[in-house]
Amino acid sequence: MIEIRSVAVFCGAQPGKDPVYREAAAALGRGLARAGMTLVFGGGSIGLMGAVADAVLGSGGRVVGVIPDFLERREIAFSASSELVVTDSMHSRKRRMFDEADAFVSLPGGLGTLDETIEIITWRQLGLHDKPILLCDIAGSAAPLLGMIEAAIAAGFAQADVRRLFEVVDGVEPLLARLQTLTAAQAAVSARL
């Protein structure tokens, strides 16, 4: 086991209606930089993605952006990244983010954020990795996703033990503190991804 050195953050390409989301993304970015953790993110310069990346760089941290070529203009690639990786597909983007990260954090976001979060939880359920997954609840933002998971459990489509695949942390400061206590699995990347 090794300490967490890089964190993939899944978050919205939009800022959301409540300014608290952008403030949380910026606070997370500053905290990752202070902790010496590299940000791995979707590579866009807009929305919460841009806010977290700006904050990491503004605090002297390292940023690895991973963006598929067809979104490079649409999401306005974060050209200030310490490293910007352009992939050929959404799947290769997610795979590269997985490869670069020791842990995963999900902030509020739209369908892409939900997709990334569910997929990384599913990969863990299937035994393809054992990296920590933290859902950062900002002003109740995690409730709909948790409701969907609980509904799947109640309907018999998921076992109750899927709850162990991720942690829900209320707010950025407790999340940053939790990251400091976690370790990452030193397992080879599964060829089945």
Secondary structure, DSSP 8 states (H G I E B T S, - for coil): -EE--EEEEE--SS--SSHHHHHHHHHHHHHHHHTT-EEEE--BSSHHHHHHHHHHHHTT--EEEEEEGGGTTTTTB-TTSSEEEEESSHHHHHHHHHHH-SEEEE-S-SHHHHHHHHHHHHHHHTTS----EEEEESTTTTHHHHHHHHHHHHTTSS-GGGGGG-EEEESHHHHHHHHHH-EE------TT-
